Amino acid sequence: MQICSTPFVPLGRTQATALGYADLPIAVVAHPFASHSRDKLRKLADECTASVLKLIREAQPAAESVTKAAARIATIDVEDDADAVNRLFRERRWTDGFPVVAPTRERVQRMLRCTPRDARDVVAVIPPGFGPATVELIAINAVMAGCEPEYMPVLIAAVEAAADPKFNLQAIQATTNSAGVWLIVNGPVAKRLGMNAGINCLGNGNWANATLGRALRLALQNAGGALPGDMDQATQGQPGKYSFCCAENEDASPWEPLHVERGYTAVQSTVTVVGASGTLNMNMHSKDDELLRSIADTMAHPSSNDYWFGGAPWIILSPEHADVLKSLGLRKEDVRRELWERSKMPANRFSARERVRIQSVRRDELGEIALDSLIPISPKVEGIGIIVAGGPGTHSVYVPSFGATNAVTREVIWAG
């Protein structure tokens, strides 16, 4: 049995069907309920309880769940016309709203030649629909997004990373939040693919950045069934759900790069996935300790999921800001600790209801919360991620996380 509020019934039904339980009963709670009085909420709870009891009494033996086999992808005959291909993909909801490149057998085979893995290998099972993301399915979505064949090893590693339970892809794909998947590339692969780590690295203009981010999103959508209005319930969403990808500007960083910090060697190549809620530009001209204060003040806002869950936010430092902090004698771990301490927020800055939520979720970590309690943005200092990226200018970027997520890194494995 499921319990869903009214707008989430389609999500509950679609996910149950995807898991092989199309007839799973749903007890429905009227929505919205955040603005109701306690008496009204009590009445709604009583009605839901009665519905649950009724469904239990009427329950039939559950059918066996259907296990999805990793079958080869079927081919479809369509006229050799870009408009016809895109009409088909729009009708079947296989695209993200932008035009796609037709994934012909020849194009998919070119993709597959750039990975040592068999086409039928299941790289991961993708929630919320729990469809198998085979190497072949990833290649198809890579073609659709416009990827070059040599991008395949990066994309496979990204899918593996996103499916790690620590990343919590189930929640990210189905949440009402604006969460998207940000892909960070490190190591020699970034230059090999001509990725942008400098000027406008989060923006338009670079083929590898744009198509890799898009291909990952398409693969997660099409394998996981996370279609807007079905299982993707984002209230507004964000542009990063089309494509969100960059490389770290390792040459301009005064510190070790992200992948070395995470235990890989400098000559290895990696991808890191982050559950990001968006980006916020920070234009700061400070040349001293005030720079840290400005960043920490930007991080501390009461509507942040990171404070509710105890999250994992990120800072993209421009090379100029990184050099300022380095000139102050700060290592990356020093910057991280300072930001963690300075971004602690007094509980009285949150509304009464948000304090209840924080208390409920983080009780084991924080104990009882008083109005003057200081709430850290993440449970540990290490929860704050830092990379150096971008070009000249006194701009850095704050990337709040989804909250209930942790970044995951995987190595890129090349063919041969």
C-alpha positions as CSV (number, residue, x, y, z in Angstrom):
1,M,0.0,0.0,0.0
2,Q,1.0,3.6,-0.7
3,I,0.0,6.8,1.0
4,C,0.1,9.9,-1.3
5,S,-1.2,13.4,-1.1
6,T,-3.4,14.3,-4.1
7,P,-0.8,15.7,-6.6
8,F,1.5,12.8,-6.0
9,V,-1.0,10.0,-6.9
10,P,0.3,9.9,-10.5
11,L,3.9,9.5,-9.2
12,G,2.8,6.7,-6.9
13,R,0.8,5.0,-9.6
14,T,3.6,5.3,-12.2
15,Q,6.3,4.1,-9.9
16,A,4.2,1.1,-8.6
17,T,3.5,0.2,-12.3
18,A,7.2,0.5,-13.1
19,L,8.0,-1.9,-10.3
20,G,5.4,-4.4,-11.4
21,Y,2.6,-3.6,-8.9
22,A,0.1,-1.7,-11.1
23,D,-2.8,-2.5,-8.8
24,L,-1.1,-1.5,-5.6
25,P,-3.8,0.4,-3.6
26,I,-3.2,4.1,-2.7
27,A,-4.6,5.9,0.3
28,V,-5.0,9.6,-0.7
29,V,-4.5,12.6,1.6
30,A,-6.0,15.9,0.4
31,H,-3.5,18.5,-0.7
32,P,-2.4,21.1,0.3
33,F,-2.2,20.7,4.1
34,A,0.6,23.0,5.2
35,S,-1.8,26.0,5.6
36,H,-4.5,24.1,7.6
37,S,-5.2,24.5,11.2
38,R,-4.4,21.7,13.6
39,D,-8.1,20.7,13.8
40,K,-8.3,20.5,10.1
41,L,-5.1,18.5,9.9
42,R,-6.4,16.1,12.6
43,K,-9.6,15.6,10.5
44,L,-7.5,14.9,7.4
45,A,-5.4,12.4,9.3
46,D,-8.5,10.6,10.6
47,E,-9.9,10.4,7.0
48,C,-6.6,9.0,5.8
49,T,-6.5,6.4,8.6
50,A,-10.0,5.3,7.7
51,S,-8.9,5.0,4.1
52,V,-5.9,2.9,5.0
53,L,-8.0,0.6,7.2
54,K,-10.5,0.2,4.4
55,L,-7.9,-0.7,1.9
56,I,-6.3,-3.2,4.3
57,R,-9.6,-5.0,4.7
58,E,-10.2,-5.1,1.0
59,A,-6.6,-6.0,0.0
60,Q,-6.0,-8.8,-2.4
61,P,-2.9,-10.9,-2.5
62,A,-0.1,-8.9,-4.2
63,A,1.0,-10.1,-7.6
64,E,4.7,-11.0,-8.0
65,S,6.8,-8.0,-9.0
66,V,8.0,-8.0,-12.6
67,T,11.8,-8.1,-13.0
68,K,13.0,-6.0,-15.9
69,A,15.3,-7.9,-18.3
70,A,18.2,-6.1,-19.9
71,A,17.0,-6.8,-23.5
72,R,18.6,-5.4,-26.6
73,I,16.9,-2.2,-27.8
74,A,14.5,-2.6,-30.7
75,T,14.9,-0.7,-33.9
76,I,12.1,1.5,-35.3
77,D,11.7,2.3,-39.0
78,V,11.1,6.0,-39.6
79,E,11.4,8.2,-42.6
80,D,14.9,9.8,-43.2
81,D,13.8,13.2,-42.1
82,A,14.9,15.2,-39.0
83,D,11.5,16.6,-38.4
84,A,9.9,13.2,-38.5
85,V,12.4,11.8,-36.1
86,N,11.9,14.6,-33.6
87,R,8.1,14.3,-33.9
88,L,8.4,10.7,-33.0
89,F,10.6,11.4,-30.0
90,R,8.4,14.2,-28.8
91,E,5.3,11.9,-29.0
92,R,7.0,9.1,-27.1
93,R,8.5,11.6,-24.6
94,W,12.0,10.4,-25.2
95,T,13.5,13.9,-25.4
96,D,14.1,16.8,-23.0
97,G,12.3,19.3,-25.2
98,F,15.2,20.1,-27.5
99,P,15.8,18.5,-30.9
100,V,17.7,15.3,-30.9
101,V,20.2,13.5,-33.2
102,A,18.6,10.4,-34.6
103,P,20.2,7.4,-32.8
104,T,20.7,5.2,-35.9
105,R,22.3,1.8,-35.7
106,E,25.5,3.1,-37.2
107,R,25.8,6.1,-34.8
108,V,25.1,3.9,-31.8
109,Q,27.8,1.3,-32.9
110,R,30.3,4.1,-33.2
111,M,29.6,5.0,-29.6
112,L,29.9,1.4,-28.4
113,R,33.3,1.0,-30.0
114,C,34.7,3.6,-27.5
115,T,34.0,1.4,-24.4
116,P,35.3,-2.0,-23.5
117,R,31.9,-3.0,-22.1
118,D,29.4,-5.2,-23.8
119,A,26.3,-3.4,-25.2
120,R,24.0,-5.5,-22.9
121,D,25.9,-4.9,-19.7
122,V,23.7,-3.2,-17.1
123,V,25.6,-0.2,-15.8
124,A,23.0,0.6,-13.2
125,V,19.3,0.3,-12.4
126,I,17.9,3.8,-12.4
127,P,15.2,5.0,-10.0
128,P,12.4,6.0,-9.7
129,G,11.2,3.6,-12.5
130,F,14.1,1.2,-11.9
131,G,14.8,0.6,-15.5
132,P,18.1,-1.0,-16.5
133,A,20.6,1.5,-18.0
134,T,22.5,-0.8,-20.3
135,V,25.6,0.3,-22.2
136,E,23.5,0.4,-25.3
137,L,20.8,2.5,-23.8
138,I,23.5,5.0,-22.6
139,A,25.0,5.1,-26.1
140,I,21.6,5.8,-27.6
141,N,21.0,8.8,-25.3
142,A,24.6,10.0,-26.0
143,V,23.8,10.0,-29.7
144,M,20.5,11.8,-29.1
145,A,22.4,14.5,-27.0
146,G,25.0,15.1,-29.7
147,C,28.0,13.5,-27.9
148,E,31.1,12.5,-29.8
149,P,31.9,8.7,-29.4
150,E,34.9,9.3,-27.2
151,Y,32.6,10.8,-24.6
152,M,31.1,7.4,-23.8
153,P,33.5,6.3,-21.0
154,V,32.8,9.6,-19.1
155,L,29.1,9.1,-19.5
156,I,29.2,5.5,-18.3
157,A,31.1,6.5,-15.2
158,A,28.7,9.3,-14.6
159,V,25.7,6.9,-14.7
160,E,27.5,4.6,-12.3
161,A,28.1,7.5,-9.9
162,A,24.6,8.8,-10.0
163,A,23.2,5.3,-9.2
164,D,25.3,5.0,-6.1
165,P,22.8,4.8,-3.1
166,K,24.8,7.6,-1.4
167,F,23.8,10.0,-4.1
168,N,20.1,9.3,-3.5
169,L,19.0,9.5,-7.1
170,Q,15.5,8.2,-6.2
171,A,14.8,11.4,-4.3
172,I,16.5,13.7,-6.8
173,Q,14.6,12.3,-9.8
174,A,11.2,12.5,-8.1
175,T,11.4,15.5,-5.7
176,T,9.4,18.7,-5.8
177,N,12.7,20.5,-5.3
178,S,14.7,22.0,-8.2
179,A,17.4,19.4,-7.9
180,G,19.5,18.5,-10.9
181,V,22.6,16.5,-11.5
182,W,25.8,18.5,-11.8
183,L,28.7,16.6,-13.5
184,I,32.3,17.6,-12.6
185,V,35.1,16.2,-14.7
186,N,38.7,15.9,-13.5
187,G,42.0,14.6,-14.8
188,P,43.5,14.3,-18.3
189,V,40.2,13.4,-19.8
190,A,39.0,17.0,-19.6
191,K,41.7,18.2,-22.0
192,R,41.4,15.1,-24.1
193,L,37.8,16.0,-24.8
194,G,38.4,19.7,-25.0
195,M,36.1,20.5,-22.0
196,N,35.7,24.0,-20.7
197,A,37.0,24.7,-17.2
198,G,37.6,28.4,-17.7
199,I,35.5,31.3,-19.0
200,N,31.8,30.5,-19.0
201,C,32.4,26.9,-18.0
202,L,28.9,26.6,-16.6
203,G,27.4,28.3,-19.7
204,N,27.0,27.8,-23.4
205,G,29.5,27.3,-26.1
206,N,31.4,24.1,-25.3
207,W,30.3,21.0,-27.1
208,A,31.7,18.4,-24.6
209,N,30.3,20.2,-21.5
210,A,26.9,20.8,-23.1
211,T,26.3,17.3,-24.6
212,L,27.8,15.3,-21.7
213,G,25.5,17.0,-19.2
214,R,22.5,16.6,-21.5
215,A,23.3,13.0,-22.3
216,L,23.5,12.1,-18.6
217,R,20.1,13.8,-18.0
218,L,18.5,12.0,-20.9
219,A,19.9,8.6,-19.8
220,L,18.6,9.1,-16.3
221,Q,15.2,10.3,-17.6
222,N,14.7,7.5,-20.1
223,A,16.0,4.6,-18.0
224,G,14.5,5.9,-14.8
225,G,11.2,7.1,-16.2
226,A,11.6,10.5,-14.5
227,L,9.2,12.4,-16.8
228,P,7.9,15.8,-15.7
229,G,4.4,15.4,-14.3
230,D,4.7,11.7,-13.9
231,M,7.6,10.7,-11.6
232,D,9.5,14.0,-11.8
233,Q,7.4,16.3,-9.5
234,A,9.7,19.4,-9.5
235,T,7.6,22.4,-8.6
236,Q,9.6,24.7,-10.9
237,G,12.7,22.7,-11.9
238,Q,15.8,24.6,-13.1
239,P,17.8,25.1,-16.3
240,G,20.5,22.8,-15.0
241,K,18.1,19.9,-15.6
242,Y,18.8,20.2,-19.3
243,S,22.6,20.1,-18.9
244,F,24.9,20.9,-16.0
245,C,28.5,20.0,-16.6
246,C,32.0,21.4,-16.3
247,A,35.6,20.5,-15.8
248,E,37.7,21.8,-12.9
249,N,40.3,24.4,-13.8
250,E,43.2,22.4,-12.4
251,D,45.9,24.5,-14.0
252,A,44.6,27.7,-12.3
253,S,44.1,26.1,-8.9
254,P,46.6,26.7,-6.1
255,W,45.5,23.5,-4.4
256,E,45.2,19.8,-5.3
257,P,42.2,19.1,-7.7
258,L,39.0,17.4,-6.6
259,H,39.8,13.9,-7.7
260,V,43.2,13.9,-5.9
261,E,41.5,15.1,-2.8
262,R,39.1,12.2,-3.2
263,G,41.9,9.6,-3.3
264,Y,42.7,9.3,-7.0
265,T,46.0,10.1,-8.7
266,A,46.6,13.1,-10.8
267,V,46.9,11.0,-13.9
268,Q,43.6,9.3,-13.4
269,S,40.4,10.8,-14.8
270,T,37.2,10.9,-12.9
271,V,33.6,12.2,-12.9
272,T,31.8,13.5,-9.8
273,V,28.1,13.9,-9.6
274,V,26.5,16.5,-7.3
275,G,22.8,16.9,-6.4
276,A,22.5,20.6,-7.1
277,S,19.6,23.0,-6.4
278,G,21.0,25.7,-8.7
279,T,23.7,28.3,-8.8
280,L,24.1,31.7,-7.2
281,N,26.7,34.2,-8.5
282,M,28.9,35.8,-5.8
283,N,30.6,39.1,-7.0
284,M,33.2,39.9,-4.3
285,H,36.2,42.3,-4.5
286,S,37.6,41.5,-1.0
287,K,41.3,40.8,-0.8
288,D,41.4,39.6,2.8
289,D,39.5,37.6,5.3
290,E,36.3,39.4,4.4
291,L,36.1,37.2,1.3
292,L,35.3,34.2,3.5
293,R,32.7,36.1,5.4
294,S,30.9,37.1,2.2
295,I,30.8,33.5,1.0
296,A,29.6,32.2,4.4
297,D,26.9,34.8,4.6
298,T,25.7,33.8,1.1
299,M,25.5,30.1,2.1
300,A,23.4,30.9,5.2
301,H,19.7,31.3,4.1
302,P,16.8,29.9,6.1
303,S,15.0,28.3,3.1
304,S,18.0,26.0,2.4
305,N,17.5,22.3,2.2
306,D,21.1,21.9,3.4
307,Y,20.2,23.1,6.9
308,W,17.1,21.0,7.0
309,F,18.8,17.7,6.0
310,G,22.4,18.5,6.9
311,G,23.5,18.7,3.3
312,A,26.5,18.9,1.1
313,P,26.8,22.3,-0.6
314,W,29.5,23.4,-3.1
315,I,31.6,26.4,-3.8
316,I,33.1,27.1,-7.2
317,L,35.9,29.5,-6.6
318,S,37.2,31.6,-9.4
319,P,41.0,31.4,-9.9
320,E,41.3,35.0,-8.6
321,H,39.4,34.3,-5.4
322,A,41.3,31.0,-4.9
323,D,44.6,33.0,-5.2
324,V,43.4,35.5,-2.6
325,L,42.6,32.7,-0.1
326,K,45.9,31.0,-0.9
327,S,47.8,34.3,-0.3
328,L,46.3,34.4,3.2
329,G,48.0,31.1,3.9
330,L,44.9,29.0,3.7
331,R,44.8,25.4,2.4
332,K,41.6,24.1,0.8
333,E,40.7,22.3,4.1
334,D,41.2,25.6,6.0
335,V,38.8,27.3,3.7
336,R,36.3,24.5,4.1
337,R,36.5,24.6,7.9
338,E,36.2,28.4,8.0
339,L,33.1,28.3,5.8
340,W,31.5,25.5,7.9
341,E,32.0,27.5,11.1
342,R,31.0,30.9,9.7
343,S,27.9,29.6,7.9
344,K,26.3,28.2,11.1
345,M,22.9,29.8,11.5
346,P,21.0,30.6,14.7
347,A,17.8,28.5,15.0
348,N,15.8,31.6,15.5
349,R,16.4,32.6,11.9
350,F,14.2,29.7,10.8
351,S,10.4,29.8,11.0
352,A,8.8,27.7,13.8
353,R,7.8,25.0,11.3
354,E,11.2,24.8,9.8
355,R,12.8,24.4,13.2
356,V,10.4,21.5,13.8
357,R,11.6,19.9,10.5
358,I,15.3,20.4,11.4
359,Q,14.7,19.0,14.8
360,S,13.0,15.9,13.4
361,V,15.6,15.1,10.8
362,R,18.8,16.0,12.6
363,R,17.9,15.2,16.2
364,D,20.5,12.4,16.5
365,E,23.2,14.8,15.3
366,L,22.2,18.0,17.0
367,G,20.2,17.0,20.0
368,E,17.5,19.4,21.3
369,I,17.5,22.6,19.4
370,A,17.0,25.9,21.3
371,L,16.3,29.3,19.7
372,D,20.0,30.2,20.1
373,S,21.4,26.9,18.9
374,L,23.8,27.2,15.9
375,I,22.8,25.0,13.0
376,P,25.6,23.8,10.8
377,I,25.0,23.6,7.0
378,S,26.3,20.0,6.9
379,P,27.0,17.4,9.7
380,K,30.7,17.5,9.1
381,V,33.3,20.0,7.7
382,E,34.0,17.6,4.8
383,G,30.4,18.0,3.7
384,I,31.3,21.3,1.9
385,G,32.7,20.7,-1.6
386,I,35.2,23.1,-3.2
387,I,36.5,23.3,-6.7
388,V,38.3,26.0,-8.7
389,A,36.8,26.8,-12.1
390,G,36.1,29.7,-14.4
391,G,38.1,32.5,-16.0
392,P,39.3,36.0,-15.0
393,G,37.0,38.0,-12.8
394,T,36.0,38.5,-9.1
395,H,33.1,36.1,-9.4
396,S,32.6,32.8,-7.6
397,V,29.5,30.5,-7.5
398,Y,27.5,29.0,-4.6
399,V,25.9,25.7,-5.5
400,P,23.4,24.7,-2.7
401,S,22.8,20.9,-2.7
402,F,19.5,19.0,-2.7
403,G,20.2,18.4,0.9
404,A,19.6,14.6,1.2
405,T,22.5,13.7,-1.1
406,N,26.2,13.1,-1.1
407,A,28.6,13.7,-4.1
408,V,29.9,10.5,-5.7
409,T,33.1,10.1,-7.8
410,R,33.9,7.3,-10.3
411,E,37.0,6.7,-12.4
412,V,36.7,6.9,-16.2
413,I,37.7,3.6,-17.9
414,W,38.9,3.8,-21.5
415,A,38.5,1.2,-24.2
416,G,41.7,-0.9,-24.8
